Amino acid sequence: MASARWPGHAPCGWVLSGRFEEIADCVFGLIREIPAMRLYSMLLLPILAGVVSAQDIQKLKVEEIYGKYCAGCHGAKFEGGQGGSLVDGVWKHGGSDTEIFKSIAKGNLQMGMTPWEGVLTEKQIRSMVIFLREKEKQTLVAGMEFPVPSPETVTKTELHDYRIEMVVENGLEKPWAIAFLPDGRRLVTEKPGRLRFIGTDGQLDPQPVQGIPPVMDHGQGGLMEVALHPGYAENGWVYLGLSDGTRQGNDLRCITAVVRGRIKGHQWTDQEWIYRPDPEFRSSSGAHFGTRFVFDKGYIYFVIGERGGLIQAQDLARPNGKIFRLHDDGRVPADNPFLHTPGALPGIWSYGHRNPQGLAMDPRDGLLYSTEHGPRGGDELNLIMPGRNYGWPVITHGMNYDGTPMVGIT
């Protein structure tokens, strides 16, 4: 049996050479070009799977997998060909992530779709689902025109019209958070470690607040959150979220901490630590500090990111990857979910988080929500419930930024 792709000899006549690229090209060439061979792909794939394992296919990135084994049927630009388009929003066998995963894993021999179960790992198939979702969205928005905000015009959108107003154009270095004072001034944190005032006239006060705790400006961390106590007008408490730690030469170790104090003139006074993790939990990582505050009924909720510690987010004896709930003076509430769990940090409210940096409470019903930076394709909006495990890194919607798989389940 000769083929146009391999004129003059059987297309798999040299399979015994053992080269992965040749065997893969042979098998998938047969499946694509000779319709009758599609019915035998289930028999061919176990052979390929053994070779693939030897050649370490699990190290392939998702873009490489698509280019080698999917583009021939579905098109280099996902536009379709012998197989259907993957970016038109039409999924013949179900468009949920679970259904797409199943289509890739189980295939459909009658339709010429190769089953990839046993050849690709569950993690790789999950990464392919994420990859296809990315391309589908990119195609959807291609050619769309989005409003470009300008201080000179009112920007009109489907839901709201708004105008951008420049408050401070120059003088701030990496501003991170803002709090509005009752007298019309604003407090702004600068990531390198300065707390600044913006006056009622919109002018940046050149003198920072003096005496705040030392800040480790490291990677994504530094001086981050600032928030006023709900009773600020009576008690004057200002809360800060910052990267707390030590530096000895090139050895810097830090973790997120929460402190409160009062400001008299430009001086930080009456300082009290609300939550300062034990130094043993400090890390040299520059990733994932979290830090957002919500106040409610005498409690403060706040976030500590997992600091790149991955599975540490699952360890209740560590602060990494947790949302905490304390009294607003730092005491542990008597009804916290892990108060009586041996070895657990008693302030933990929920765990299994990567890097939430949005935290808000719905005033209508008191439900707490977080937005969480996930890996590629894995950002999350979560309803935060006491004692719940939000899965990271065992379960995620995402994959690694380089296109390699992370987990096979969501």
C-alpha positions as CSV (number, residue, x, y, z in Angstrom):
1,M,0.0,0.0,0.0
2,A,1.7,3.1,-1.2
3,S,0.8,6.7,-0.3
4,A,1.2,10.0,-2.0
5,R,3.1,11.3,1.0
6,W,5.6,8.4,0.8
7,P,5.7,7.5,-2.9
8,G,7.2,4.2,-3.9
9,H,6.9,2.4,-0.5
10,A,4.5,1.6,2.2
11,P,4.1,4.6,4.5
12,C,5.0,2.6,7.7
13,G,7.7,0.5,6.1
14,W,10.3,2.1,8.3
15,V,8.5,2.0,11.6
16,L,11.3,-0.2,13.0
17,S,13.7,2.7,12.8
18,G,12.2,3.7,16.2
19,R,12.3,7.4,15.6
20,F,9.3,9.0,17.4
21,E,8.8,11.7,14.8
22,E,8.6,9.2,11.9
23,I,6.2,6.9,13.7
24,A,4.0,9.7,14.8
25,D,4.0,11.2,11.3
26,C,3.1,7.8,9.8
27,V,0.2,7.0,12.2
28,F,-1.4,10.4,12.0
29,G,-0.8,10.6,8.3
30,L,-2.6,7.4,7.8
31,I,-5.5,8.5,10.0
32,R,-5.8,11.9,8.1
33,E,-5.3,10.7,4.5
34,I,-6.8,7.3,4.3
35,P,-10.4,7.3,5.6
36,A,-10.5,3.6,6.1
37,M,-7.6,3.8,8.5
38,R,-9.5,6.0,10.9
39,L,-11.3,2.9,12.1
40,Y,-7.9,1.4,13.1
41,S,-6.6,4.4,14.9
42,M,-7.6,2.8,18.2
43,L,-5.2,-0.1,17.4
44,L,-2.4,2.2,16.2
45,L,-2.5,4.6,19.2
46,P,-1.3,2.1,21.8
47,I,1.8,1.5,19.6
48,L,2.3,5.2,19.4
49,A,1.7,5.6,23.1
50,G,4.6,3.3,24.0
51,V,7.0,5.2,21.7
52,V,5.7,8.5,22.9
53,S,6.4,7.5,26.5
54,A,9.9,6.6,25.6
55,Q,10.4,9.9,23.9
56,D,8.9,11.8,26.9
57,I,5.9,13.4,25.2
58,Q,4.8,14.6,28.6
59,K,7.4,17.3,28.4
60,L,5.7,18.8,25.3
61,K,4.0,22.1,25.7
62,V,0.4,22.5,24.7
63,E,1.3,24.6,21.6
64,E,3.7,21.9,20.5
65,I,1.1,19.2,20.9
66,Y,-1.5,21.1,18.9
67,G,1.0,21.9,16.1
68,K,2.2,18.3,15.8
69,Y,-1.0,16.3,16.2
70,C,-4.1,18.6,15.8
71,A,-3.3,21.3,13.2
72,G,-3.3,18.8,10.4
73,C,-7.1,18.2,10.8
74,H,-8.2,21.4,12.6
75,G,-6.0,23.9,10.9
76,A,-2.9,25.8,11.9
77,K,-5.1,28.7,12.8
78,F,-7.8,26.6,14.4
79,E,-10.1,27.4,11.4
80,G,-11.0,23.8,10.6
81,G,-10.4,21.5,7.7
82,Q,-11.0,17.8,7.7
83,G,-11.9,18.4,11.3
84,G,-14.2,21.2,12.5
85,S,-13.2,24.7,13.5
86,L,-12.2,25.0,17.2
87,V,-12.8,28.8,17.5
88,D,-16.3,29.4,16.1
89,G,-18.1,28.6,19.3
90,V,-19.8,25.6,17.8
91,W,-19.1,22.3,19.7
92,K,-20.8,19.3,18.1
93,H,-20.5,17.1,21.2
94,G,-21.0,19.7,23.9
95,G,-19.2,22.9,24.7
96,S,-18.5,22.7,28.5
97,D,-14.9,22.1,29.6
98,T,-15.9,18.6,30.8
99,E,-17.4,17.7,27.4
100,I,-14.5,19.1,25.4
101,F,-12.1,17.1,27.7
102,K,-14.2,14.0,27.0
103,S,-14.1,14.6,23.2
104,I,-10.4,14.9,23.2
105,A,-9.9,11.9,25.5
106,K,-12.4,9.5,24.0
107,G,-12.4,10.7,20.4
108,N,-15.0,9.7,17.9
109,L,-13.8,7.1,15.4
110,Q,-16.8,7.4,13.1
111,M,-16.2,11.1,12.7
112,G,-12.4,10.6,12.4
113,M,-11.5,12.1,15.8
114,T,-8.6,10.3,17.3
115,P,-8.9,9.2,21.0
116,W,-6.0,10.7,22.9
117,E,-6.6,8.9,26.2
118,G,-3.5,6.9,27.0
119,V,-1.3,8.9,24.7
120,L,-1.7,12.3,26.5
121,T,-2.0,12.6,30.2
122,E,-5.1,14.0,31.9
123,K,-3.0,17.1,32.7
124,Q,-2.1,17.6,29.0
125,I,-5.7,17.1,27.9
126,R,-6.8,19.7,30.5
127,S,-4.1,22.1,29.2
128,M,-5.5,21.6,25.7
129,V,-9.0,22.6,26.8
130,I,-7.6,25.8,28.4
131,F,-5.5,26.5,25.2
132,L,-8.6,26.1,23.0
133,R,-10.6,28.3,25.2
134,E,-7.9,31.0,24.9
135,K,-7.9,30.8,21.1
136,E,-11.7,30.8,21.0
137,K,-11.8,34.0,23.1
138,Q,-9.1,35.6,21.0
139,T,-11.0,34.9,17.8
140,L,-14.3,36.2,19.4
141,V,-12.8,39.6,20.3
142,A,-10.7,40.0,17.1
143,G,-11.8,43.0,15.2
144,M,-13.9,44.4,18.0
145,E,-13.5,48.0,18.9
146,F,-13.3,48.8,22.6
147,P,-13.8,52.2,24.1
148,V,-10.6,54.1,24.8
149,P,-11.1,56.3,28.0
150,S,-10.0,59.9,27.7
151,P,-10.1,62.8,30.2
152,E,-11.6,65.0,27.5
153,T,-14.6,62.8,26.7
154,V,-17.3,60.8,28.3
155,T,-16.7,57.1,27.6
156,K,-20.0,55.3,26.7
157,T,-20.4,51.6,27.3
158,E,-23.4,49.2,27.3
159,L,-23.8,49.4,31.1
160,H,-22.3,52.7,32.2
161,D,-21.1,56.0,30.9
162,Y,-18.1,57.4,32.7
163,R,-15.3,60.1,32.5
164,I,-11.7,59.6,33.5
165,E,-10.4,62.4,35.8
166,M,-6.6,62.8,36.4
167,V,-6.0,63.3,40.1
168,V,-2.2,62.9,40.4
169,E,-0.2,62.8,37.2
170,N,3.4,62.7,38.6
171,G,5.2,62.0,41.8
172,L,3.8,58.6,42.8
173,E,5.9,55.4,42.5
174,K,4.0,52.2,42.0
175,P,0.8,53.3,43.9
176,W,-1.0,50.2,45.2
177,A,-4.1,51.1,47.2
178,I,-6.1,54.2,48.2
179,A,-8.3,55.1,51.1
180,F,-10.6,58.1,51.3
181,L,-10.5,60.2,54.5
182,P,-13.6,61.8,55.9
183,D,-12.1,65.3,55.4
184,G,-11.8,64.8,51.6
185,R,-8.1,63.9,51.6
186,R,-6.8,60.5,50.4
187,L,-4.2,58.1,51.6
188,V,-2.2,56.2,49.0
189,T,0.4,53.5,49.5
190,E,3.5,53.3,47.3
191,K,4.9,49.8,46.9
192,P,8.5,50.8,47.8
193,G,7.2,51.6,51.3
194,R,5.7,55.1,51.5
195,L,2.3,56.2,52.7
196,R,1.3,59.5,51.1
197,F,-1.5,62.1,51.4
198,I,-3.4,63.6,48.5
199,G,-4.9,66.9,49.5
200,T,-8.5,68.0,48.9
201,D,-7.1,70.1,46.1
202,G,-5.7,67.0,44.3
203,Q,-2.1,67.9,45.1
204,L,0.3,65.2,46.3
205,D,1.8,66.0,49.7
206,P,5.5,65.8,49.2
207,Q,6.1,64.6,52.8
208,P,5.3,60.9,53.4
209,V,3.9,59.7,56.7
210,Q,6.9,58.9,59.0
211,G,7.3,55.9,61.3
212,I,5.4,53.2,59.5
213,P,6.9,49.7,59.9
214,P,9.9,48.7,57.6
215,V,8.7,47.3,54.3
216,M,10.4,44.7,52.2
217,D,10.0,45.9,48.6
218,H,10.5,42.5,47.0
219,G,9.0,41.1,43.8
220,Q,5.2,41.6,44.0
221,G,5.4,42.6,47.6
222,G,5.9,45.9,49.4
223,L,3.6,48.4,51.0
224,M,0.2,47.3,49.6
225,E,-3.2,47.7,51.2
226,V,-4.4,50.7,53.2
227,A,-7.9,50.8,54.7
228,L,-9.7,52.8,57.3
229,H,-11.5,51.2,60.3
230,P,-15.3,51.6,59.8
231,G,-15.3,53.8,62.9
232,Y,-12.3,55.8,61.8
233,A,-14.1,59.1,62.5
234,E,-14.2,58.1,66.2
235,N,-11.1,56.0,66.7
236,G,-8.7,57.1,63.9
237,W,-7.4,53.5,63.1
238,V,-5.6,53.1,59.8
239,Y,-4.8,49.5,58.7
240,L,-1.8,48.6,56.4
241,G,-1.0,45.4,54.6
242,L,2.7,45.0,53.9
243,S,5.6,42.7,53.2
244,D,7.2,42.1,56.6
245,G,10.6,40.6,57.0
246,T,14.4,40.9,57.2
247,R,17.2,41.6,54.9
248,Q,20.8,40.4,55.5
249,G,22.9,41.2,52.5
250,N,21.3,39.5,49.6
251,D,19.2,37.2,51.8
252,L,15.8,38.7,52.0
253,R,12.9,36.8,53.6
254,C,9.4,38.1,54.0
255,I,5.6,37.4,54.3
256,T,2.5,39.5,54.4
257,A,1.5,41.1,57.7
258,V,-1.3,43.4,58.9
259,V,-0.7,46.4,61.2
260,R,-2.8,49.3,62.4
261,G,-1.9,52.7,63.8
262,R,-3.0,56.3,63.9
263,I,-1.7,59.3,62.0
264,K,-1.0,62.5,63.8
265,G,0.1,65.2,61.3
266,H,2.6,63.1,59.3
267,Q,3.6,60.7,62.1
268,W,2.5,57.1,62.4
269,T,1.6,56.4,66.1
270,D,-0.1,53.9,68.4
271,Q,1.1,51.0,66.3
272,E,-0.5,47.5,66.9
273,W,0.2,44.4,64.9
274,I,-3.1,42.7,63.9
275,Y,-1.4,39.7,62.4
276,R,2.3,39.1,62.1
277,P,3.2,35.6,61.0
278,D,6.1,33.8,62.8
279,P,9.4,34.5,61.1
280,E,9.7,30.8,60.3
281,F,7.1,31.3,57.6
282,R,9.0,34.0,55.8
283,S,10.2,33.2,52.3
284,S,12.7,34.6,49.7
285,S,10.0,34.2,47.0
286,G,8.9,37.4,45.4
287,A,5.5,36.0,44.4
288,H,1.9,36.0,45.6
289,F,1.4,38.3,48.7
290,G,-2.3,38.7,48.5
291,T,-3.5,41.5,50.9
292,R,-7.0,43.0,50.7
293,F,-9.1,43.9,53.7
294,V,-12.8,43.7,54.5
295,F,-14.4,44.9,57.7
296,D,-17.7,43.6,59.0
297,K,-19.4,43.6,62.4
298,G,-16.2,44.0,64.3
299,Y,-14.2,41.5,62.2
300,I,-11.4,42.0,59.7
301,Y,-11.0,39.6,56.8
302,F,-7.6,39.6,55.0
303,V,-5.6,37.6,52.5
304,I,-2.1,36.1,52.6
305,G,-1.0,34.7,49.2
306,E,0.7,31.3,49.0
307,R,4.0,33.0,48.3
308,G,4.8,30.5,45.5
309,G,4.6,27.7,48.0
310,L,2.0,25.7,46.1
311,I,1.0,22.8,48.3
312,Q,1.6,25.0,51.4
313,A,-1.8,26.5,50.6
314,Q,-3.2,23.1,51.8
315,D,-1.3,23.2,55.1
316,L,-3.5,24.6,57.9
317,A,-0.4,25.0,60.0
318,R,1.0,27.7,57.6
319,P,-0.4,31.1,56.7
320,N,0.3,30.7,53.0
321,G,-2.7,30.7,50.7
322,K,-5.3,31.6,53.3
323,I,-8.0,34.1,54.0
324,F,-8.1,35.1,57.7
325,R,-10.8,36.4,59.9
326,L,-9.9,38.1,63.2
327,H,-11.5,40.7,65.5
328,D,-10.4,44.1,64.3
329,D,-7.9,44.3,67.2
330,G,-6.3,41.0,66.2
331,R,-8.0,38.6,68.6
332,V,-9.2,35.3,67.3
333,P,-13.0,34.9,67.2
334,A,-14.4,32.0,69.2
335,D,-16.4,30.6,66.2
336,N,-13.6,30.5,63.7
337,P,-13.8,27.1,61.8
338,F,-10.3,25.8,62.7
339,L,-10.1,27.1,66.2
340,H,-10.1,23.6,67.7
341,T,-8.3,21.8,64.8
342,P,-5.0,20.4,66.2
343,G,-2.0,22.2,64.6
344,A,-4.1,24.7,62.6
345,L,-3.7,28.4,62.7
346,P,-6.8,29.6,64.5
347,G,-7.3,32.7,62.4
348,I,-7.9,30.8,59.2
349,W,-11.3,31.3,57.6
350,S,-10.7,29.5,54.3
351,Y,-7.7,27.9,52.6
352,G,-6.4,26.5,49.3
353,H,-5.9,29.9,47.7
354,R,-3.2,31.0,45.3
355,N,-3.1,34.7,45.2
356,P,-6.5,36.5,45.9
357,Q,-6.1,40.3,45.6
358,G,-9.7,41.3,45.5
359,L,-11.9,40.9,48.5
360,A,-15.4,42.4,48.9
361,M,-18.6,41.8,50.8
362,D,-22.0,42.2,49.3
363,P,-23.9,44.7,51.5
364,R,-27.2,43.2,50.5
365,D,-26.6,39.7,52.1
366,G,-23.2,39.8,53.7
367,L,-21.7,37.3,51.4
368,L,-17.9,37.5,51.0
369,Y,-16.3,37.2,47.5
370,S,-12.7,37.1,46.3
371,T,-11.0,37.4,43.0
372,E,-7.9,35.2,42.7
373,H,-5.0,35.4,40.4
374,G,-4.6,31.8,39.0
375,P,-2.1,30.4,36.6
376,R,-2.6,30.7,32.9
377,G,-6.4,30.4,32.2
378,G,-7.1,29.9,35.9
379,D,-8.3,33.2,37.4
380,E,-11.2,32.7,39.8
381,L,-14.1,34.5,41.4
382,N,-15.0,32.7,44.6
383,L,-17.8,32.9,47.2
384,I,-15.8,32.5,50.4
385,M,-17.3,30.2,53.0
386,P,-15.9,29.4,56.4
387,G,-13.7,26.3,56.5
388,R,-13.8,25.7,52.8
389,N,-10.9,24.4,50.7
390,Y,-10.6,26.2,47.4
391,G,-8.3,23.6,45.9
392,W,-5.0,25.2,45.0
393,P,-2.8,23.7,43.8
394,V,-4.5,20.3,43.6
395,I,-7.4,21.6,41.5
396,T,-7.2,24.6,39.2
397,H,-8.8,25.8,36.0
398,G,-5.3,26.8,34.7
399,M,-2.0,25.5,33.4
400,N,1.6,26.8,33.7
401,Y,2.4,30.0,31.8
402,D,4.8,28.1,29.5
403,G,2.0,25.9,28.3
404,T,2.9,22.8,30.3
405,P,0.1,21.1,32.2
406,M,-0.5,21.6,35.9
407,V,-3.3,19.3,37.0
408,G,-5.9,17.2,35.2
409,I,-8.9,18.1,37.2
410,T,-10.9,21.2,38.0
